[in-house]
């Protein structure tokens, strides 16, 4: 019994530094930020050093009556369209680069380069691609595919800016999910693939009957990560369009950032409430992902 207590205390002693850091930099900010969502805190009150004042659900009522917040939340939900495209492309390329062919290591590294590229550097590159004299207009002009009116700035048009920023998000996240899928593919036992080949299964049948079922945990993980990342997209918007033009790229996290750190209001209470709404939406979508994969797994088991 003493040995058991000693082992338990020793285990918690080793965990203590990590728990302290998690408490200071994760649990406490999360709890305090959630509390601020139900308070009035910012502007003159913050400047005078006054404590937050409890206002209940007033911040959430303000958000529901704010057209800009509703627009930003709608843009964030529309941004979820990047998730299936990103996952399908990442999985397809992961299958291709998983083959042991000469030079394949170079392609794996090349696909991952955008992940480690700084946002500022990526912004300079993509602004050159999308501007009026940029690469995209040059290619479209060479192919005689320019829209009516000739070349234009893709980031300055409210009909194209959103999709242009989404393309940058796709480019930045593609390599990250490709690596996760590649790790999942390499963890599949080779015996399963060999057994399917001996049974006469085609490459397409092996992919759907062996690879996809074995990859479901990885697919679920990548879907969750990309869904949350799409809802909290900020960096690309901030450096490329700053939410414009005409708020066409103004996302929910951009709203949180602007209320908390831009202008002179510093409305931390309203910004925290908006962050809680985004977190609630992310939680609901995560639960939907879990339910979808659990039900599909159950259907396979019954089949």
PASEBA-1860 file (N, C-alpha, C; in nm, 3 decimals):
! residues 303
1> XXXXXXXX> 0.083/-0.120/0.000/0.000/0.000/0.000/0.087/0.126/0.000 ~ 0.190/0.128/0.083/0.280/0.242/0.088/0.351/0.261/-0.046 ~ 0.390/0.148/-0.105/0.457/0.155/-0.235/0.364/0.216/-0.340 ~ 0.236/0.178/-0.334/0.138/0.231/-0.428/0.122/0.382/-0.411 ~ 0.112/0.430/-0.286/0.101/0.572/-0.261/0.227/0.647/-0.306 ~ 0.341/0.585/-0.283/0.467/0.647/-0.323/0.475/0.659/-0.474 ~ 0.434/0.555/-0.545/0.433/0.560/-0.691/0.338/0.667/-0.743 ~ 0.221/0.678/-0.678/0.124/0.779/-0.720/0.179/0.920/-0.700
9> XXXXXXXX> 0.238/0.944/-0.584/0.295/1.077/-0.556/0.410/1.107/-0.651 ~ 0.492/1.006/-0.679/0.603/1.025/-0.771/0.553/1.060/-0.911 ~ 0.445/0.993/-0.952/0.387/1.020/-1.085/0.337/1.164/-1.093 ~ 0.266/1.209/-0.988/0.215/1.346/-0.988/0.329/1.448/-0.977 ~ 0.437/1.410/-0.912/0.552/1.500/-0.904/0.612/1.524/-1.043 ~ 0.618/1.418/-1.124/0.668/1.433/-1.260/0.570/1.512/-1.347 ~ 0.440/1.497/-1.319/0.339/1.568/-1.397/0.324/1.714/-1.356 ~ 0.369/1.746/-1.235/0.345/1.879/-1.179/0.393/1.993/-1.269
17> XXXXXXXX> 0.516/1.990/-1.322/0.559/2.104/-1.408/0.467/2.125/-1.528 ~ 0.429/2.016/-1.593/0.339/2.029/-1.709/0.202/2.081/-1.666 ~ 0.152/2.033/-1.552/0.021/2.079/-1.503/0.024/2.227/-1.467 ~ 0.135/2.272/-1.408/0.147/2.413/-1.374/0.147/2.499/-1.501 ~ 0.220/2.458/-1.603/0.225/2.533/-1.728/0.088/2.533/-1.797 ~ 0.020/2.417/-1.796/-0.113/2.410/-1.856/-0.211/2.500/-1.783 ~ -0.200/2.502/-1.650/-0.289/2.587/-1.572/-0.266/2.735/-1.602 ~ -0.138/2.775/-1.610/-0.106/2.915/-1.631/-0.139/2.963/-1.772
25> XXXXXXXX> -0.113/2.879/-1.873/-0.123/2.924/-2.011/-0.241/2.867/-2.087 ~ -0.317/2.774/-2.028/-0.432/2.717/-2.097/-0.559/2.725/-2.012 ~ -0.560/2.660/-1.897/-0.683/2.649/-1.819/-0.727/2.785/-1.763 ~ -0.633/2.861/-1.705/-0.670/2.990/-1.648/-0.715/3.090/-1.756 ~ -0.639/3.106/-1.867/-0.688/3.197/-1.972/-0.824/3.154/-2.028 ~ -0.845/3.023/-2.041/-0.974/2.975/-2.092/-1.087/3.009/-1.997 ~ -1.065/2.984/-1.868/-1.170/3.014/-1.769/-1.194/3.164/-1.758 ~ -1.088/3.244/-1.753/-1.102/3.388/-1.738/-1.164/3.451/-1.863
33> XXXXXXXX> -1.123/3.403/-1.979/-1.182/3.454/-2.103/-1.330/3.422/-2.113 ~ -1.368/3.301/-2.069/-1.510/3.264/-2.068/-1.588/3.354/-1.973 ~ -1.530/3.384/-1.857/-1.594/3.473/-1.761/-1.612/3.613/-1.819 ~ -1.511/3.663/-1.890/-1.519/3.797/-1.948/-1.632/3.809/-2.050 ~ -1.668/3.696/-2.114/-1.777/3.699/-2.211/-1.910/3.739/-2.151 ~ -1.922/3.732/-2.020/-2.047/3.767/-1.951/-2.032/3.897/-1.873 ~ -1.930/3.976/-1.906/-1.904/4.099/-1.831/-1.888/4.217/-1.926 ~ -1.896/4.335/-1.870/-1.858/4.458/-1.940/-1.717/4.494/-1.897
41> XXXXXXXX> -1.625/4.488/-1.994/-1.484/4.512/-1.959/-1.412/4.562/-2.082 ~ -1.365/4.683/-2.075/-1.294/4.740/-2.187/-1.312/4.891/-2.190 ~ -1.241/4.954/-2.282/-1.252/5.097/-2.298/-1.213/5.173/-2.173 ~ -1.301/5.266/-2.132/-1.273/5.350/-2.015/-1.262/5.268/-1.888 ~ -1.345/5.164/-1.879/-1.341/5.080/-1.760/-1.206/5.013/-1.745 ~ -1.150/4.966/-1.854/-1.019/4.902/-1.850/-0.910/5.006/-1.821 ~ -0.921/5.124/-1.884/-0.820/5.229/-1.865/-0.815/5.278/-1.721 ~ -0.931/5.279/-1.655/-0.936/5.325/-1.516/-0.900/5.218/-1.415
49> XXXXXXXX> -0.873/5.097/-1.463/-0.835/4.989/-1.374/-0.950/4.931/-1.296 ~ -1.074/4.950/-1.344/-1.191/4.895/-1.275/-1.208/4.748/-1.309 ~ -1.266/4.674/-1.217/-1.289/4.531/-1.237/-1.402/4.509/-1.338 ~ -1.404/4.394/-1.405/-1.515/4.364/-1.496/-1.650/4.368/-1.423 ~ -1.753/4.416/-1.494/-1.888/4.423/-1.436/-1.977/4.318/-1.500 ~ -2.037/4.232/-1.419/-2.122/4.122/-1.468/-2.244/4.179/-1.539 ~ -2.268/4.136/-1.664/-2.385/4.181/-1.740/-2.467/4.064/-1.793 ~ -2.433/3.943/-1.756/-2.509/3.826/-1.799/-2.499/3.802/-1.948
57> XXXXXXXX> -2.614/3.793/-2.014/-2.618/3.760/-2.158/-2.624/3.884/-2.247 ~ -2.600/4.003/-2.191/-2.610/4.124/-2.271/-2.514/4.126/-2.389 ~ -2.394/4.075/-2.370/-2.298/4.072/-2.480/-2.347/3.985/-2.595 ~ -2.411/3.874/-2.563/-2.461/3.784/-2.668/-2.580/3.847/-2.740 ~ -2.662/3.923/-2.668/-2.772/3.995/-2.733/-2.717/4.101/-2.828 ~ -2.611/4.167/-2.785/-2.546/4.266/-2.872/-2.492/4.202/-2.998 ~ -2.432/4.083/-2.985/-2.378/4.012/-3.101/-2.488/3.975/-3.199 ~ -2.600/3.925/-3.148/-2.710/3.883/-3.236/-2.772/4.002/-3.308
65> XXXXXXXX> -2.758/4.122/-3.252/-2.813/4.242/-3.315/-2.710/4.315/-3.401 ~ -2.589/4.263/-3.409/-2.481/4.328/-3.483/-2.469/4.265/-3.623 ~ -2.507/4.335/-3.729/-2.497/4.277/-3.864/-2.355/4.235/-3.901 ~ -2.256/4.309/-3.851/-2.117/4.275/-3.884/-2.080/4.140/-3.825 ~ -2.122/4.112/-3.702/-2.092/3.981/-3.643/-2.162/3.869/-3.720 ~ -2.288/3.890/-3.755/-2.362/3.787/-3.829/-2.296/3.762/-3.965 ~ -2.249/3.869/-4.028/-2.178/3.853/-4.156/-2.048/3.776/-4.136 ~ -1.974/3.810/-4.031/-1.847/3.743/-4.006/-1.868/3.595/-3.973
73> XXXXXXXX> -1.973/3.564/-3.896/-2.001/3.425/-3.864/-2.043/3.348/-3.989 ~ -2.122/3.413/-4.074/-2.159/3.349/-4.201/-2.039/3.322/-4.289 ~ -1.944/3.417/-4.294/-1.822/3.395/-4.372/-1.740/3.279/-4.317 ~ -1.733/3.268/-4.183/-1.658/3.158/-4.122/-1.722/3.024/-4.154 ~ -1.856/3.020/-4.151/-1.925/2.895/-4.186/-1.905/2.862/-4.333 ~ -1.907/2.964/-4.419/-1.881/2.940/-4.561/-1.738/2.893/-4.583 ~ -1.648/2.936/-4.497/-1.508/2.896/-4.508/-1.491/2.745/-4.489 ~ -1.591/2.682/-4.428/-1.583/2.536/-4.408/-1.583/2.460/-4.540
81> XXXXXXXX> -1.617/2.527/-4.649/-1.613/2.461/-4.780/-1.473/2.415/-4.815 ~ -1.372/2.476/-4.753/-1.235/2.436/-4.783/-1.202/2.300/-4.723 ~ -1.278/2.258/-4.621/-1.243/2.136/-4.547/-1.250/2.011/-4.634 ~ -1.365/1.980/-4.701/-1.366/1.857/-4.782/-1.266/1.860/-4.896 ~ -1.250/1.976/-4.961/-1.152/1.986/-5.071/-1.012/1.961/-5.019 ~ -0.979/2.018/-4.905/-0.846/2.002/-4.847/-0.821/1.858/-4.807 ~ -0.920/1.793/-4.747/-0.901/1.656/-4.702/-0.889/1.558/-4.818 ~ -0.973/1.574/-4.918/-0.967/1.483/-5.034/-0.834/1.498/-5.108
89> XXXXXXXX> -0.790/1.623/-5.128/-0.664/1.644/-5.199/-0.546/1.592/-5.118 ~ -0.547/1.616/-4.987/-0.436/1.570/-4.902/-0.427/1.418/-4.900 ~ -0.543/1.352/-4.890/-0.543/1.206/-4.887/-0.496/1.150/-5.021 ~ -0.543/1.208/-5.131/-0.504/1.158/-5.264/-0.353/1.171/-5.285 ~ -0.296/1.286/-5.249/-0.153/1.305/-5.267/-0.073/1.218/-5.171 ~ -0.126/1.198/-5.048/-0.058/1.110/-4.953/-0.049/0.967/-5.008 ~ -0.155/0.922/-5.075/-0.151/0.789/-5.137/-0.044/0.785/-5.245 ~ -0.031/0.892/-5.323/0.067/0.894/-5.431/0.210/0.896/-5.378
97> XXXXXXXX> 0.237/0.981/-5.278/0.375/0.994/-5.229/0.412/0.883/-5.132 ~ 0.316/0.796/-5.095/0.349/0.685/-5.007/0.422/0.574/-5.081 ~ 0.423/0.581/-5.212/0.492/0.480/-5.292/0.643/0.500/-5.281 ~ 0.715/0.392/-5.273/0.861/0.397/-5.261/0.922/0.406/-5.401 ~ 0.932/0.528/-5.451/0.990/0.553/-5.583/1.108/0.649/-5.570 ~ 1.200/0.647/-5.665/1.315/0.739/-5.658/1.269/0.885/-5.655 ~ 1.327/0.962/-5.565/1.296/1.104/-5.558/1.170/1.138/-5.484 ~ 1.100/1.038/-5.427/0.974/1.065/-5.361/0.993/1.147/-5.232
105> XXXXXXXX> 1.107/1.131/-5.168/1.134/1.209/-5.046/1.136/1.358/-5.076 ~ 1.184/1.395/-5.195/1.186/1.536/-5.233/1.043/1.591/-5.245 ~ 0.954/1.514/-5.305/0.817/1.561/-5.321/0.747/1.572/-5.186 ~ 0.775/1.480/-5.095/0.715/1.489/-4.961/0.758/1.617/-4.891 ~ 0.887/1.649/-4.903/0.937/1.771/-4.841/0.882/1.895/-4.910 ~ 0.871/1.891/-5.042/0.823/2.006/-5.118/0.679/2.040/-5.083 ~ 0.597/1.936/-5.065/0.457/1.960/-5.030/0.445/2.021/-4.890 ~ 0.544/2.000/-4.805/0.536/2.048/-4.668/0.592/2.190/-4.652
113> XXXXXXXX> 0.662/2.239/-4.752/0.724/2.371/-4.743/0.624/2.482/-4.707 ~ 0.503/2.487/-4.770/0.409/2.595/-4.734/0.372/2.598/-4.586 ~ 0.376/2.482/-4.520/0.337/2.476/-4.378/0.434/2.558/-4.294 ~ 0.561/2.554/-4.326/0.662/2.623/-4.247/0.699/2.760/-4.305 ~ 0.626/2.803/-4.409/0.650/2.935/-4.466/0.577/3.040/-4.382 ~ 0.643/3.148/-4.347/0.581/3.252/-4.266/0.464/3.316/-4.340 ~ 0.366/3.363/-4.264/0.247/3.423/-4.324/0.284/3.549/-4.401 ~ 0.376/3.628/-4.349/0.414/3.752/-4.417/0.477/3.723/-4.552
121> XXXXXXXX> 0.564/3.623/-4.557/0.627/3.588/-4.684/0.524/3.532/-4.781 ~ 0.434/3.446/-4.730/0.328/3.392/-4.815/0.238/3.503/-4.868 ~ 0.211/3.604/-4.785/0.125/3.715/-4.827/0.187/3.791/-4.943 ~ 0.318/3.818/-4.934/0.386/3.890/-5.043/0.376/3.810/-5.172 ~ 0.397/3.679/-5.163/0.392/3.595/-5.282/0.253/3.592/-5.344 ~ 0.151/3.570/-5.261/0.015/3.557/-5.312/-0.042/3.691/-5.357 ~ 0.000/3.801/-5.296/-0.043/3.932/-5.346/0.009/3.954/-5.488 ~ 0.131/3.906/-5.512/0.184/3.916/-5.648/0.106/3.827/-5.744
129> XXXXXXXX> 0.064/3.711/-5.698/-0.014/3.620/-5.783/-0.149/3.682/-5.818 ~ -0.214/3.747/-5.720/-0.352/3.790/-5.737/-0.369/3.935/-5.785 ~ -0.262/4.015/-5.786/-0.284/4.155/-5.824/-0.306/4.170/-5.975 ~ -0.336/4.294/-6.017/-0.379/4.317/-6.155/-0.271/4.278/-6.257 ~ -0.145/4.299/-6.221/-0.036/4.262/-6.312/0.030/4.131/-6.269 ~ -0.039/4.051/-6.191/0.019/3.932/-6.131/0.018/3.809/-6.219 ~ 0.068/3.701/-6.159/0.086/3.576/-6.232/-0.045/3.517/-6.281 ~ -0.149/3.521/-6.195/-0.276/3.459/-6.233/-0.337/3.527/-6.356
137> XXXXXXXX> -0.337/3.659/-6.358/-0.390/3.730/-6.476/-0.306/3.703/-6.600 ~ -0.174/3.691/-6.581/-0.086/3.662/-6.696/-0.118/3.524/-6.755 ~ -0.136/3.424/-6.667/-0.167/3.289/-6.716/-0.303/3.286/-6.784 ~ -0.402/3.348/-6.720/-0.535/3.351/-6.781/-0.535/3.426/-6.913 ~ -0.457/3.533/-6.920/-0.447/3.607/-7.045/-0.383/3.524/-7.154 ~ -0.278/3.449/-7.119/-0.211/3.364/-7.217/-0.304/3.255/-7.269 ~ -0.395/3.210/-7.184/-0.491/3.106/-7.224/-0.621/3.165/-7.279 ~ -0.626/3.298/-7.289/-0.746/3.367/-7.337/-0.868/3.334/-7.251
145> XXXXXXXX> -0.847/3.330/-7.118/-0.955/3.298/-7.025/-0.986/3.412/-6.929 ~ -0.934/3.531/-6.956/-0.961/3.643/-6.867/-1.109/3.677/-6.868 ~ -1.166/3.712/-6.751/-1.308/3.751/-6.747/-1.331/3.880/-6.825 ~ -1.457/3.909/-6.848/-1.492/4.030/-6.922/-1.438/4.153/-6.849 ~ -1.381/4.243/-6.925/-1.323/4.363/-6.865/-1.173/4.354/-6.848 ~ -1.116/4.238/-6.874/-0.972/4.223/-6.866/-0.922/4.195/-6.725 ~ -0.792/4.217/-6.706/-0.728/4.183/-6.578/-0.783/4.270/-6.466 ~ -0.793/4.211/-6.348/-0.835/4.288/-6.230/-0.772/4.226/-6.106
153> XXXXXXXX> -0.776/4.302/-5.998/-0.720/4.253/-5.872/-0.814/4.157/-5.803 ~ -0.773/4.033/-5.789/-0.860/3.930/-5.733/-0.888/3.955/-5.585 ~ -0.797/4.019/-5.515/-0.817/4.048/-5.373/-0.895/4.178/-5.351 ~ -0.919/4.254/-5.458/-0.990/4.381/-5.445/-1.135/4.371/-5.492 ~ -1.178/4.253/-5.527/-1.314/4.232/-5.576/-1.391/4.152/-5.474 ~ -1.509/4.201/-5.433/-1.585/4.133/-5.327/-1.637/3.995/-5.369 ~ -1.639/3.968/-5.499/-1.686/3.837/-5.547/-1.576/3.733/-5.555 ~ -1.451/3.777/-5.557/-1.339/3.682/-5.572/-1.245/3.680/-5.453
161> XXXXXXXX> -1.246/3.784/-5.370/-1.149/3.794/-5.260/-1.162/3.677/-5.164 ~ -1.285/3.641/-5.130/-1.307/3.531/-5.035/-1.245/3.402/-5.085 ~ -1.267/3.371/-5.213/-1.216/3.245/-5.268/-1.065/3.250/-5.285 ~ -1.011/3.369/-5.310/-0.866/3.383/-5.320/-0.799/3.356/-5.186 ~ -0.856/3.412/-5.077/-0.801/3.388/-4.944/-0.816/3.240/-4.906 ~ -0.928/3.180/-4.943/-0.948/3.039/-4.915/-0.844/2.952/-4.987 ~ -0.806/2.992/-5.108/-0.702/2.919/-5.181/-0.569/2.925/-5.107 ~ -0.539/3.040/-5.046/-0.416/3.052/-4.968/-0.421/2.960/-4.847
169> XXXXXXXX> -0.536/2.952/-4.781/-0.552/2.860/-4.669/-0.533/2.715/-4.713 ~ -0.589/2.682/-4.829/-0.572/2.548/-4.885/-0.424/2.519/-4.908 ~ -0.354/2.614/-4.967/-0.211/2.598/-4.998/-0.129/2.580/-4.871 ~ -0.161/2.658/-4.765/-0.084/2.650/-4.641/-0.111/2.522/-4.564 ~ -0.232/2.471/-4.567/-0.266/2.354/-4.486/-0.250/2.221/-4.555 ~ -0.235/2.224/-4.687/-0.231/2.101/-4.765/-0.121/2.006/-4.720 ~ 0.000/2.056/-4.705/0.113/1.971/-4.669/0.101/1.913/-4.530 ~ 0.043/1.989/-4.437/0.028/1.942/-4.300/-0.061/1.818/-4.293
177> XXXXXXXX> -0.176/1.824/-4.359/-0.268/1.710/-4.356/-0.216/1.595/-4.441 ~ -0.141/1.628/-4.545/-0.080/1.523/-4.626/0.015/1.438/-4.542 ~ 0.094/1.503/-4.457/0.187/1.430/-4.371/0.112/1.342/-4.271 ~ 0.002/1.394/-4.214/-0.077/1.312/-4.121/-0.136/1.190/-4.192 ~ -0.187/1.211/-4.312/-0.241/1.097/-4.387/-0.131/0.999/-4.427 ~ -0.015/1.052/-4.459/0.097/0.965/-4.495/0.137/0.877/-4.377 ~ 0.138/0.935/-4.257/0.168/0.856/-4.138/0.063/0.748/-4.116 ~ -0.064/0.783/-4.138/-0.170/0.684/-4.125/-0.159/0.571/-4.226
185> XXXXXXXX> -0.125/0.606/-4.349/-0.109/0.504/-4.453/0.005/0.408/-4.421 ~ 0.114/0.462/-4.368/0.229/0.376/-4.338/0.207/0.289/-4.215 ~ 0.103/0.318/-4.138/0.072/0.235/-4.021/-0.021/0.119/-4.054 ~ -0.072/0.115/-4.176/-0.160/0.005/-4.217/-0.076/-0.120/-4.239 ~ -0.109/-0.233/-4.178/-0.030/-0.355/-4.197/-0.024/-0.397/-4.344 ~ 0.095/-0.424/-4.391/0.112/-0.464/-4.531/0.040/-0.594/-4.562 ~ 0.018/-0.679/-4.459/-0.049/-0.807/-4.481/-0.191/-0.790/-4.534 ~ -0.258/-0.684/-4.491/-0.395/-0.661/-4.538/-0.397/-0.631/-4.688
193> XXXXXXXX> -0.304/-0.547/-4.731/-0.295/-0.514/-4.874/-0.259/-0.639/-4.955 ~ -0.166/-0.718/-4.903/-0.126/-0.839/-4.975/-0.240/-0.939/-4.983 ~ -0.317/-0.952/-4.876/-0.431/-1.044/-4.877/-0.536/-0.999/-4.979 ~ -0.558/-0.867/-4.988/-0.655/-0.816/-5.085/-0.608/-0.842/-5.228 ~ -0.477/-0.827/-5.251/-0.422/-0.855/-5.384/-0.442/-1.002/-5.419 ~ -0.416/-1.091/-5.324/-0.434/-1.235/-5.349/-0.581/-1.270/-5.375 ~ -0.671/-1.194/-5.316/-0.814/-1.218/-5.339/-0.863/-1.161/-5.470 ~ -0.775/-1.095/-5.543/-0.809/-1.042/-5.675/-0.871/-0.903/-5.672
201> XXXXXXXX> -0.857/-0.829/-5.561/-0.915/-0.695/-5.552/-0.835/-0.598/-5.638 ~ -0.907/-0.510/-5.706/-0.840/-0.407/-5.788/-0.784/-0.298/-5.696 ~ -0.705/-0.209/-5.755/-0.647/-0.100/-5.676/-0.757/-0.013/-5.614 ~ -0.864/0.014/-5.690/-0.975/0.094/-5.640/-1.047/0.023/-5.526 ~ -1.069/-0.108/-5.541/-1.134/-0.185/-5.435/-1.048/-0.192/-5.309 ~ -0.916/-0.206/-5.327/-0.827/-0.208/-5.211/-0.831/-0.075/-5.137 ~ -0.842/0.034/-5.214/-0.845/0.166/-5.151/-0.971/0.182/-5.066 ~ -1.088/0.143/-5.121/-1.213/0.165/-5.050/-1.240/0.061/-4.942
209> XXXXXXXX> -1.195/-0.064/-4.963/-1.226/-0.171/-4.869/-1.118/-0.195/-4.764 ~ -0.995/-0.148/-4.792/-0.885/-0.169/-4.697/-0.831/-0.036/-4.644 ~ -0.792/0.052/-4.735/-0.725/0.175/-4.694/-0.818/0.268/-4.617 ~ -0.933/0.299/-4.675/-1.024/0.396/-4.611/-1.072/0.349/-4.474 ~ -1.119/0.223/-4.458/-1.160/0.181/-4.323/-1.047/0.188/-4.220 ~ -0.924/0.151/-4.260/-0.813/0.157/-4.167/-0.769/0.300/-4.138 ~ -0.805/0.393/-4.227/-0.764/0.532/-4.211/-0.868/0.617/-4.138 ~ -0.980/0.557/-4.096/-1.087/0.638/-4.039/-1.045/0.720/-3.916
217> XXXXXXXX> -0.965/0.666/-3.825/-0.920/0.752/-3.714/-0.841/0.873/-3.761 ~ -0.755/0.854/-3.861/-0.676/0.966/-3.915/-0.765/1.064/-3.989 ~ -0.863/1.013/-4.065/-0.956/1.100/-4.136/-1.037/1.183/-4.038 ~ -1.080/1.121/-3.928/-1.155/1.194/-3.825/-1.068/1.304/-3.764 ~ -0.944/1.270/-3.730/-0.852/1.369/-3.672/-0.831/1.487/-3.767 ~ -0.802/1.458/-3.892/-0.777/1.565/-3.989/-0.902/1.648/-4.013 ~ -1.019/1.584/-4.015/-1.143/1.658/-4.034/-1.168/1.752/-3.918 ~ -1.144/1.704/-3.796/-1.162/1.789/-3.679/-1.065/1.907/-3.681
225> XXXXXXXX> -0.938/1.879/-3.708/-0.838/1.986/-3.709/-0.866/2.090/-3.817 ~ -0.903/2.044/-3.936/-0.927/2.138/-4.045/-1.056/2.216/-4.024 ~ -1.157/2.154/-3.963/-1.281/2.226/-3.933/-1.256/2.339/-3.834 ~ -1.183/2.307/-3.727/-1.152/2.410/-3.628/-1.063/2.519/-3.688 ~ -0.966/2.479/-3.769/-0.876/2.576/-3.832/-0.953/2.669/-3.927 ~ -1.053/2.615/-3.999/-1.132/2.697/-4.091/-1.216/2.799/-4.015 ~ -1.269/2.759/-3.899/-1.351/2.851/-3.819/-1.267/2.962/-3.757 ~ -1.140/2.931/-3.726/-1.058/3.031/-3.658/-0.953/3.094/-3.752
233> XXXXXXXX> -0.981/3.094/-3.880/-0.887/3.153/-3.974/-0.877/3.303/-3.948 ~ -0.755/3.353/-3.942/-0.733/3.495/-3.914/-0.611/3.549/-3.989 ~ -0.500/3.478/-3.984/-0.375/3.532/-4.035/-0.384/3.568/-4.183 ~ -0.438/3.476/-4.264/-0.448/3.502/-4.407/-0.534/3.625/-4.435 ~ -0.647/3.634/-4.363/-0.737/3.747/-4.382/-0.669/3.877/-4.341 ~ -0.600/3.873/-4.229/-0.539/3.994/-4.174/-0.432/4.051/-4.266 ~ -0.349/3.965/-4.323/-0.237/4.013/-4.404/-0.273/4.036/-4.550 ~ -0.379/3.971/-4.600/-0.413/3.984/-4.741/-0.521/4.087/-4.768
241> XXXXXXXX> -0.627/4.088/-4.687/-0.742/4.175/-4.718/-0.788/4.258/-4.599 ~ -0.747/4.225/-4.478/-0.793/4.293/-4.356/-0.945/4.292/-4.346 ~ -1.007/4.186/-4.397/-1.151/4.172/-4.388/-1.228/4.226/-4.506 ~ -1.166/4.302/-4.592/-1.235/4.360/-4.707/-1.224/4.272/-4.830 ~ -1.271/4.317/-4.944/-1.348/4.442/-4.961/-1.495/4.422/-4.924 ~ -1.557/4.526/-4.869/-1.698/4.525/-4.828/-1.728/4.410/-4.732 ~ -1.631/4.380/-4.644/-1.646/4.274/-4.542/-1.666/4.135/-4.601 ~ -1.629/4.116/-4.727/-1.651/3.986/-4.792/-1.560/3.878/-4.735
249> XXXXXXXX> -1.447/3.916/-4.672/-1.357/3.817/-4.611/-1.349/3.835/-4.460 ~ -1.441/3.909/-4.403/-1.441/3.939/-4.261/-1.494/3.817/-4.185 ~ -1.406/3.745/-4.115/-1.444/3.622/-4.048/-1.472/3.647/-3.899 ~ -1.525/3.546/-3.833/-1.563/3.560/-3.692/-1.442/3.591/-3.604 ~ -1.329/3.526/-3.631/-1.212/3.554/-3.549/-1.155/3.693/-3.579 ~ -1.176/3.740/-3.701/-1.139/3.878/-3.732/-1.222/3.975/-3.650 ~ -1.348/3.941/-3.629/-1.436/4.023/-3.545/-1.384/4.025/-3.401 ~ -1.347/3.908/-3.350/-1.294/3.899/-3.214/-1.168/3.985/-3.202
257> XXXXXXXX> -1.079/3.971/-3.298/-0.952/4.046/-3.296/-0.976/4.197/-3.301 ~ -1.066/4.240/-3.389/-1.089/4.384/-3.405/-1.153/4.443/-3.281 ~ -1.247/4.372/-3.218/-1.312/4.425/-3.098/-1.215/4.432/-2.980 ~ -1.122/4.338/-2.975/-1.031/4.333/-2.860/-0.908/4.421/-2.877 ~ -0.857/4.436/-3.000/-0.725/4.497/-3.015/-0.718/4.612/-3.116 ~ -0.826/4.637/-3.191/-0.822/4.745/-3.289/-0.910/4.861/-3.244 ~ -0.881/4.980/-3.292/-0.958/5.097/-3.253/-0.922/5.141/-3.112 ~ -1.017/5.206/-3.047/-0.993/5.259/-2.913/-1.089/5.203/-2.808
265> XXXXXXXX> -1.173/5.109/-2.847/-1.271/5.055/-2.752/-1.213/4.946/-2.664 ~ -1.134/4.857/-2.723/-1.077/4.743/-2.650/-1.187/4.673/-2.569 ~ -1.293/4.634/-2.639/-1.409/4.574/-2.573/-1.383/4.425/-2.551 ~ -1.310/4.395/-2.444/-1.273/4.256/-2.417/-1.393/4.170/-2.383 ~ -1.495/4.226/-2.322/-1.615/4.150/-2.288/-1.686/4.102/-2.413 ~ -1.711/4.193/-2.507/-1.780/4.156/-2.631/-1.694/4.062/-2.715 ~ -1.563/4.088/-2.719/-1.473/4.000/-2.795/-1.472/3.859/-2.737 ~ -1.472/3.848/-2.604/-1.474/3.715/-2.541/-1.605/3.644/-2.568
273> XXXXXXXX> -1.716/3.718/-2.568/-1.846/3.657/-2.600/-1.847/3.604/-2.743 ~ -1.791/3.682/-2.836/-1.783/3.635/-2.975/-1.695/3.511/-2.986 ~ -1.585/3.509/-2.910/-1.500/3.391/-2.909/-1.572/3.269/-2.855 ~ -1.657/3.288/-2.755/-1.735/3.176/-2.701/-1.833/3.122/-2.804 ~ -1.892/3.212/-2.884/-1.984/3.166/-2.989/-1.909/3.082/-3.092 ~ -1.791/3.129/-3.132/-1.710/3.052/-3.227/-1.671/2.916/-3.168 ~ -1.634/2.914/-3.039/-1.598/2.789/-2.974/-1.717/2.694/-2.968 ~ -1.838/2.748/-2.942/-1.958/2.664/-2.936/-1.988/2.603/-3.073
281> XXXXXXXX> -1.972/2.683/-3.179/-1.994/2.631/-3.315/-1.892/2.522/-3.347 ~ -1.766/2.545/-3.309/-1.662/2.445/-3.333/-1.692/2.316/-3.257 ~ -1.742/2.328/-3.134/-1.777/2.210/-3.055/-1.890/2.132/-3.120 ~ -1.993/2.203/-3.168/-2.106/2.135/-3.233/-2.061/2.062/-3.359 ~ -1.977/2.126/-3.438/-1.927/2.062/-3.560/-1.836/1.944/-3.527 ~ -1.760/1.954/-3.419/-1.675/1.841/-3.378/-1.762/1.722/-3.336 ~ -1.869/1.749/-3.260/-1.960/1.641/-3.221/-2.026/1.579/-3.343 ~ -2.059/1.662/-3.442/-2.118/1.609/-3.566/-2.020/1.519/-3.638
289> XXXXXXXX> -1.892/1.557/-3.639/-1.789/1.472/-3.700/-1.779/1.338/-3.629 ~ -1.776/1.340/-3.496/-1.768/1.215/-3.419/-1.889/1.126/-3.448 ~ -2.007/1.187/-3.451/-2.128/1.107/-3.473/-2.129/1.048/-3.613 ~ -2.087/1.127/-3.711/-2.084/1.079/-3.849/-1.992/0.959/-3.863 ~ -1.872/0.968/-3.806/-1.776/0.858/-3.819/-1.818/0.737/-3.735 ~ -1.882/0.760/-3.620/-1.928/0.647/-3.539/-2.039/0.571/-3.611 ~ -2.132/0.645/-3.673/-2.241/0.580/-3.743/-2.192/0.506/-3.867 ~ -2.098/0.566/-3.940/-2.045/0.498/-4.059/-1.967/0.374/-4.020
297> XXXXXXX> -1.897/0.380/-3.905/-1.825/0.263/-3.857/-1.921/0.153/-3.814 ~ -2.035/0.192/-3.750/-2.133/0.092/-3.711/-2.199/0.026/-3.828 ~ -2.226/0.106/-3.933/-2.287/0.049/-4.053/-2.193/-0.053/-4.117 ~ -2.063/-0.022/-4.118/-1.967/-0.118/-4.175/-1.963/-0.245/-4.094 ~ -1.970/-0.227/-3.958/-1.965/-0.345/-3.872/-2.084/-0.435/-3.895 ~ -2.207/-0.375/-3.914/-2.325/-0.455/-3.941/-2.319/-0.522/-4.075 ~ -2.256/-0.451/-4.172/-2.243/-0.510/-4.307/-2.150/-0.630/-4.301
END
